[in-house]
Amino acid sequence: EILTMGRSKLIFLDIDGVLVNRWSLMQRGGMNAPFAPSCLQALNRIVEQTKADIVITSTWRLGMKIAEIKKLMKGRGVKGRIVGLPPDLMLTRGTEIAAWLEENGPVKSFVILDDGSDVGPHKDRLVQTKFEIGLTAEDADQAMEILNEQ
């Protein structure tokens, strides 16, 4: 699947603290935790309104092939197209994102959805969620503003 990266918009997506919040983990732990419906709805709204593709930055990606993560995300109701997994450099999330961008070419715009803040030089592209709540409608609005900047 060849991507025309120069023109696309990307969401670098963490899962725990973004789609999985405290409520989700109280249902079932670990990777069996359901995505919180309101968080999933907020993500899908970003995807629908910006046509952004998704790169999974979450530790959920470790030990998974891209086909497996695509199936998992689709099965959980994520509407966006999963286009990559950054390398696991065991460094900061920002370093892993930078490595992915370097390898996969320039993108028109990107946003990072994460409850952490270790994104290095990409702080201006971070929409930082709160683990207890996950991705909110307000976070989605902020993400769309970042993605739609020219």
KEDOVO-393930 format. One record per atom (N, C-alpha, C): x negated, y, z. Coordinates in steps of 0.2 Angstrom, whole numbers, plus 5000, padded with zeros to 4 digits. Atoms other than C-alpha are relative to their C-alpha. Layout:
XYZ
...
***
This chain:
499649945000
500050005000
499550065000
500449945000
499150154994
500450065002
499649944997
499550325003
499750064996
500349935003
499350494995
499950045006
500149974994
498650555011
500050085000
500149935000
498250735006
500650045001
499449965000
500050785006
500449985006
499550034996
500850685020
499950035007
499949984993
501350725038
499949945004
500150064996
500850605052
500250025007
499950014992
501350565070
499549955002
500450054997
500050495080
500449985007
499550024995
501150395092
499749955006
500250044994
500750335110
500749975001
499350034999
502150215116
500250015008
499849994993
502050205135
500050085002
499949934998
502650375142
500350044995
499749965006
503350425125
500649964998
499450045001
504550285120
500249965006
499850044994
504450185136
499950055005
500149954995
504750285151
500149965007
499950034993
505050245170
500649954999
499450045001
506850185166
499949934996
500150065005
506250065152
499649955004
500550054996
504849985164
500449975005
499650034995
506249955177
500449954997
499650055004
507149855164
499649935000
500550055001
505649745159
499350035000
500649975000
503849765161
499649994994
500550015006
502349785149
500350014993
499850005007
502649755131
500749984999
499350025001
504349685134
500550065002
499649944998
504949855141
500450034993
499649975006
506349925129
499850074999
500149925001
506150095121
500650035003
499449974998
507250215130
500450034994
499649985005
508650255119
500050084998
500049935002
508550445120
499350024997
500749985002
506650445117
500049974993
499950025006
506950335102
500350044995
499649965004
508250445095
499650074999
500449945001
507050595097
499549994995
500550025005
505650505088
500350004993
499750015006
506850455074
500250074997
499849945003
507450635072
499450044997
500749975002
505650695070
499949974993
500150045006
505450565056
500550024995
499549985005
507050605047
499950074998
500049935002
506850785047
499350034997
500749985002
504950795043
499749954995
500250055004
504750635033
499349985002
500750024998
503150605043
500049925001
500250074998
502350435044
499749995007
500250014993
501750355060
499349965000
500650034998
500050305066
500049985007
499950024993
500150195082
499350015004
500649994996
498850255095
500049975006
499950034994
499550165109
499549945001
500450064998
498550025118
500449944998
499650055002
500049915112
499749974993
500350025007
499049905095
499449955001
500650044999
497549815103
500249934999
499950075001
497549635097
500649994995
499450015004
498949665085
499850024993
500149985007
498849665066
500550054998
499549955002
499749805057
500749974998
499450045002
501049685050
500449995007
499750024994
501449635068
500350065003
499749944996
501649815075
500550034996
499449975004
502749865060
500649965001
499550054998
503849715064
500350025006
499849984993
503949765082
500350065000
499749935000
504249945079
500750004996
499350005004
505649915066
500549965004
499550044996
506449785077
500250045006
499849964995
506449915091
500450064998
499649955002
507350035080
499650064997
500449945003
505950155074
500150004993
499849995008
506450225057
499450024996
500549975004
504750295052
499549944997
500550055003
503450205041
499350005004
500650014996
501950135051
499550004995
500550005006
500450175040
499349995003
500750024998
498950135052
500050005007
500250014993
498150095068
499350035001
500749984999
496550195074
499649945002
500450054997
495050095078
500050015007
500050004992
494850045096
499350015001
500749984999
493250135100
499850005007
500150004992
493550125119
499750075002
500249934998
493350315119
500650035001
499449964999
494550455120
500549994994
499550005006
496150455110
499850054995
500249955005
495550615102
499549974995
500650035004
493950525096
500349944995
499750055004
495050375089
500450034994
499649975005
496150495080
499650034995
500449975004
494750595073
499649954995
500350065004
493950425066
500549984995
499550025005
495550375058
500150054995
499949955005
495750545050
499450004995
500649995005
493950545043
500049944995
500050065004
494250365036
500550014995
499450015004
495950395029
500250074996
499949945004
495750575021
500450055004
499749944997
496450745025
500849995000
499350005000
498250755030
500350085000
499849945000
499350905027
500150035007
499849984994
499950915045
500149935005
499950054995
499950805061
500250025006
499849994993
500650795078
499849945004
500250064995
500050685093
500650005005
499550014995
501450625104
499749955005
500450044995
500650565120
500150035007
499949974993
500850575139
499350015003
500749984998
498950585141
499850074996
500349945003
497850735136
499349994997
500750015003
496250655130
499950004993
500050005007
496450715113
499550054997
500649965002
494850825112
500250064996
499949945003
494850955099
500750014997
499450005003
496650915094
500650035005
499549984995
497550995109
500550044997
499549965003
498451115098
500549964996
499650055003
499250965090
500449965004
499850044995
499750885106
500750025003
499450004996
501550865112
500049955006
500150044995
501250805129
500649985004
499450024996
502650705137
499949985007
500150024993
502950655155
500249935000
499950074999
502850475159
500749985002
499450014997
504450475169
500650004995
499449985005
505550545155
499949974993
500150025007
504650505139
500250064995
499949955005
504950605123
500750035000
499449974999
506350725125
500250044993
499749965006
507450825112
499550074999
500449945000
506350985117
499349984997
500750025003
504750885113
500149994993
499950015008
505450835096
500050064997
500049935003
505851015092
499350034999
500749975000
504051065097
499649964995
500450045004
503350915087
500250024992
499849985007
504350975071
499750064998
500349935001
503751155073
499249994998
500750015002
501951085073
499949974993
500050035007
502250975058
500250044994
499749965005
503151105048
499550064999
500449945001
501751235050
499649994993
500450005007
500951275033
499350025001
***
